[in-house]
């Protein structure tokens, strides 16, 4: 009696696997149920979700508790941390469920639309917050006399408002009929594949800020290179000349001779401001570099696929997507690594709790 049941289960399992191969569980997908690699991968992704949430939350708590952080540029960092916390809390967990289901969406249309809207909103806001921080550093380095605290605060608030406004426009457009995010027949939930929306969203969310940050860092590099060149030994060497001073004819002639005169101004080491600017430039460079490496594969695929009506294997979709999400984990690490005040504040936060 047990033998027929075994054969029936075996046939059902083989049929399910055959059907699931077309839906993302085929040989090219590493999310095979109960495989060691899939369990390990999903565990690492779950750890990434928790670490991203905790680390960004710690940055927010530090900014809230330390009064000296209640000013620019920390409001820009707070805005970036808020967007990254939202990515970890509202987007990544549902993405993990999506992966567990073999990239099939079984949670209905409404939750699909909510998930996609928050996905686009939070990731776009995170990208534009990185851009705003890069712009703030650029102006503080190249225009430190004009870029006063009052001006800096006003401009940073404007950049934060524009960041969230643009992100909201891009994320909410599909809800008003610009493409479809959910397919009930195929159980698909993805960003609208309408070609016009694809161009608008990818350029607004990535390619435009990419151009801005690359231009900004190029200008920062040029400014730093110019300052290094201008800091070399400044030497003033007037030409040798003889100055003769003749008095009245009744007195003996007096002649004064001035030989070669060399005045040298040499500064040993960098000033405090120059060291601060170098550190800021290095931080911006690493922040931009990680941002580009994390997001460019995803947005290249997002732009190319709807326009050429082609597709890529599910495994690469997952890799590109989670590589982009990981940028929300790296952002607070990079910023706090280059800021001693944050490191000290975090230590004090933990020591007080003990």
C-alpha positions in Angstrom: 0.0 0.0 0.0 2.9 2.3 0.6 4.4 1.7 -2.8 1.7 3.4 -4.9 1.7 6.4 -2.5 5.5 6.7 -3.0 5.2 6.6 -6.7 2.4 9.2 -6.6 4.4 11.6 -4.5 7.4 11.1 -6.8 5.4 11.8 -9.9 3.9 14.9 -8.2 7.3 16.2 -7.2 8.7 15.6 -10.7 5.8 17.4 -12.2 6.1 20.3 -9.8 9.8 20.7 -10.6 9.1 20.5 -14.3 6.5 23.2 -14.0 8.6 25.4 -11.7 11.5 25.3 -14.1 9.6 27.7 -16.3 8.9 30.0 -13.4 12.4 30.4 -12.0 13.2 27.1 -10.4 15.1 25.6 -13.3 18.7 24.7 -13.5 19.7 28.3 -13.8 18.1 29.3 -10.6 20.1 28.9 -7.3 16.9 29.0 -5.2 16.1 25.3 -5.3 14.0 24.2 -2.3 16.0 22.8 0.6 19.4 22.9 -1.3 22.4 23.7 0.9 23.3 26.7 -1.4 19.8 28.1 -1.3 19.6 27.9 2.5 23.0 29.5 2.9 22.2 32.3 0.4 18.9 33.1 1.9 20.5 33.1 5.4 23.1 35.6 4.2 20.3 37.8 2.7 18.4 37.7 5.9 21.5 38.8 7.8 22.0 41.6 5.3 18.4 42.8 6.0 19.0 42.8 9.7 22.4 44.5 9.5 21.2 47.2 7.2 18.3 48.0 9.5 20.3 48.0 12.7 23.3 50.0 11.4 21.1 52.7 9.8 18.9 52.9 13.0 22.1 53.4 15.1 23.1 56.3 12.9 19.6 57.9 13.3 19.7 57.4 17.1 23.2 58.9 17.3 22.0 62.0 15.3 18.9 62.3 17.5 20.8 62.0 20.8 23.8 64.2 20.1 22.9 67.9 19.9 26.0 68.8 17.9 24.6 66.6 15.1 21.4 68.6 14.9 22.7 70.7 12.0 24.0 70.3 8.5 25.5 68.2 7.0 24.0 65.7 9.5 20.4 66.4 8.3 21.5 65.0 4.9 23.0 62.0 6.6 19.8 61.6 8.6 17.7 61.7 5.4 20.0 59.1 3.8 19.7 56.9 7.0 15.9 57.2 6.9 15.7 56.1 3.3 18.0 53.2 4.0 16.1 52.1 7.1 12.9 52.1 5.0 14.7 49.9 2.4 15.6 47.4 5.2 12.2 47.5 6.9 9.7 47.8 4.1 11.4 46.6 0.9 14.0 43.9 1.6 11.8 41.6 3.8 9.2 41.3 1.0 11.9 40.9 -1.5 13.2 38.0 0.5 9.7 36.4 0.6 9.6 36.9 -3.2 12.9 35.0 -3.6 11.7 32.2 -1.3 8.7 31.8 -3.6 10.9 31.4 -6.6 10.2 35.0 -7.7 6.5 34.3 -7.8 4.2 36.8 -6.1 1.4 35.1 -4.0 0.5 38.1 -1.8 -2.1 39.8 -4.1 -2.3 43.0 -6.2 -2.5 45.6 -3.4 0.5 44.4 -1.5 2.4 44.1 -4.8 1.7 47.7 -5.6 2.6 48.8 -2.1 5.9 46.9 -2.2 6.9 48.2 -5.6 6.0 51.8 -4.7 8.1 51.6 -1.5 10.9 49.9 -3.4 11.2 52.7 -6.0 10.6 55.4 -3.4 13.2 54.3 -0.9 15.9 53.3 -3.3 15.5 56.4 -5.4 15.6 58.6 -2.2 18.7 56.7 -1.0 20.5 57.4 -4.4 19.5 61.1 -4.4 20.6 61.5 -0.8 24.1 60.2 -1.8 24.0 62.8 -4.5 23.0 65.6 -2.1 25.9 64.7 0.3 28.3 64.8 -2.6 27.1 68.2 -3.7 27.3 69.5 -0.1 30.9 68.3 0.3 31.8 69.9 -3.1 30.4 73.3 -2.2 32.0 73.2 1.3 35.4 72.5 -0.3 35.3 74.8 -3.2 33.2 77.7 -1.8 33.9 77.5 1.9 33.8 81.3 2.2 30.4 81.8 0.5 28.9 78.5 1.7 28.2 79.7 5.2 26.3 77.6 7.8 23.0 79.5 7.1 23.3 79.1 3.4 24.3 75.4 3.8 21.3 74.7 6.0 18.9 76.3 3.5 20.3 74.5 0.5 20.5 71.2 2.3 16.8 71.5 3.3 15.9 72.3 -0.3 17.9 69.2 -1.6 16.1 66.9 1.0 12.7 68.2 -0.1 13.5 67.8 -3.8 14.9 64.3 -3.1 11.7 63.0 -1.6 9.4 64.9 -4.0 11.1 63.4 -7.1 11.3 59.9 -5.5 7.5 60.1 -4.8 6.7 61.2 -8.3 8.7 58.3 -9.8 7.3 55.7 -7.4 3.6 56.7 -7.5 3.3 57.2 -11.3 2.4 53.5 -12.1 -0.5 53.7 -9.5 -2.1 56.4 -11.8 -2.0 54.2 -14.9 1.6 54.5 -16.2 2.2 50.8 -16.8 1.3 47.7 -14.7 3.2 46.2 -11.8 1.2 43.0 -11.2 0.2 40.1 -13.4 -2.3 37.7 -11.8 -1.9 35.0 -14.5 1.9 34.8 -14.3 2.0 35.7 -10.5 4.5 38.5 -11.4 5.2 41.6 -9.4 7.8 43.9 -10.8 8.4 47.6 -11.7 6.3 48.8 -14.6 7.8 47.6 -17.9 6.2 50.4 -20.0 9.1 51.7 -22.1 8.3 55.4 -21.6 8.1 54.8 -17.8 11.3 52.8 -17.9 13.2 55.7 -19.5 11.7 58.2 -17.1 12.3 56.2 -13.9 15.8 54.9 -14.7 17.0 58.3 -15.7 15.3 60.1 -12.8 16.4 57.5 -10.2 19.9 56.6 -11.4 21.4 58.0 -14.6 20.8 61.7 -13.7 22.2 61.4 -10.2 25.1 59.3 -11.6 26.0 62.1 -14.0 25.8 64.6 -11.1 28.0 62.7 -8.7 30.6 61.9 -11.3 30.8 65.5 -12.4 31.0 66.6 -8.7 33.8 64.2 -7.9 35.7 65.3 -11.0 35.5 68.9 -9.8 36.5 67.9 -6.2 39.5 66.1 -7.6 40.5 69.1 -9.8 40.1 71.4 -6.8 42.3 69.2 -4.6 44.9 68.8 -7.3 45.0 72.6 -7.7 45.5 73.2 -4.0 48.3 70.6 -3.8 50.0 72.4 -6.7 49.5 75.8 -5.1 50.8 74.6 -1.8 54.3 73.9 -3.1 57.1 76.2 -2.0 56.2 79.8 -2.8 59.4 81.7 -3.5 59.8 85.4 -4.2 63.1 86.3 -5.8 63.6 89.9 -7.0 66.2 90.5 -9.5 69.6 91.7 -8.3 70.0 95.3 -8.5 72.1 98.1 -7.1 70.4 101.0 -5.4 72.5 104.1 -5.2 71.6 106.9 -2.8 73.5 110.1 -3.4 73.3 112.9 -0.9 74.3 116.5 -1.3 77.5 117.3 -3.2 79.1 118.6 -0.1 78.9 115.2 1.7 80.8 112.1 0.7 78.9 109.8 -1.7 77.1 107.0 0.0 76.2 103.8 -1.9 73.9 101.1 -0.6 73.9 97.8 -2.5 71.1 95.2 -2.2 72.1 91.7 -3.2 69.8 88.8 -4.2 66.9 88.7 -1.9 64.9 85.5 -1.6 61.8 85.2 0.6 60.5 81.6 1.0 57.2 80.6 2.5 57.2 76.9 3.3 54.3 75.2 5.2 55.3 71.9 6.8 52.4 69.5 6.6 48.7 70.2 5.8 46.6 72.6 7.7 43.7 71.4 9.7 41.2 72.6 7.0 43.2 70.9 4.2 43.3 67.6 6.2 39.5 67.9 6.7 38.9 68.5 3.0 41.1 65.6 2.0 39.2 63.3 4.3 35.8 64.6 2.9 37.0 64.1 -0.7 38.1 60.6 0.1 34.8 59.8 1.8 32.8 61.2 -1.2 35.0 59.2 -3.6 34.4 55.9 -1.8 30.7 56.7 -1.3 30.3 57.4 -5.0 32.4 54.4 -6.1 30.4 51.9 -4.0 27.1 53.5 -5.1 28.1 53.1 -8.8 29.3 49.5 -8.3 26.1 48.5 -6.4 23.5 50.0 -8.7 24.8 50.2 -12.3 24.2 46.4 -13.1 20.6 46.7 -11.9 19.7 49.9 -13.8 21.5 48.8 -17.0 19.3 45.6 -17.0 16.2 47.7 -16.1 16.8 50.0 -19.0 17.7 47.4 -21.6 15.2 44.7 -21.0 11.9 46.6 -21.7 13.4 48.5 -24.6 14.8 45.4 -26.4 11.9 43.1 -25.2 14.5 40.6 -24.0 14.9 38.9 -20.6 17.8 37.7 -18.4 17.9 34.6 -16.2 16.2 34.9 -12.8 19.5 34.3 -11.0 21.0 37.5 -12.5 17.9 39.5 -11.7 18.2 38.5 -8.0 22.0 39.2 -7.9 21.5 42.7 -9.5 18.6 43.5 -7.2 20.3 42.5 -4.0 23.6 44.1 -5.0 21.6 47.4 -5.3 20.0 46.8 -1.9 23.4 46.3 -0.3 24.2 49.9 -1.1 21.9 50.8 1.8 24.1 48.7 4.1 27.4 50.3 2.9 26.3 53.9 3.1 26.3 54.3 6.9 29.5 52.2 7.2 31.4 54.5 4.8 30.1 57.7 6.3 30.8 56.7 10.0 34.2 55.3 9.1 35.4 58.7 8.0 33.8 60.6 10.9 35.5 60.4 14.4 32.5 62.2 16.0 30.2 59.4 15.0 32.6 56.7 16.2 32.9 58.4 19.6 29.1 59.0 19.8 28.4 55.3 19.0 30.8 54.2 21.7 29.2 56.6 24.2 25.7 55.2 23.2 26.8 51.6 23.9 28.6 52.5 27.1 25.6 54.4 28.5 23.4 51.4 27.8 25.8 49.2 29.8 
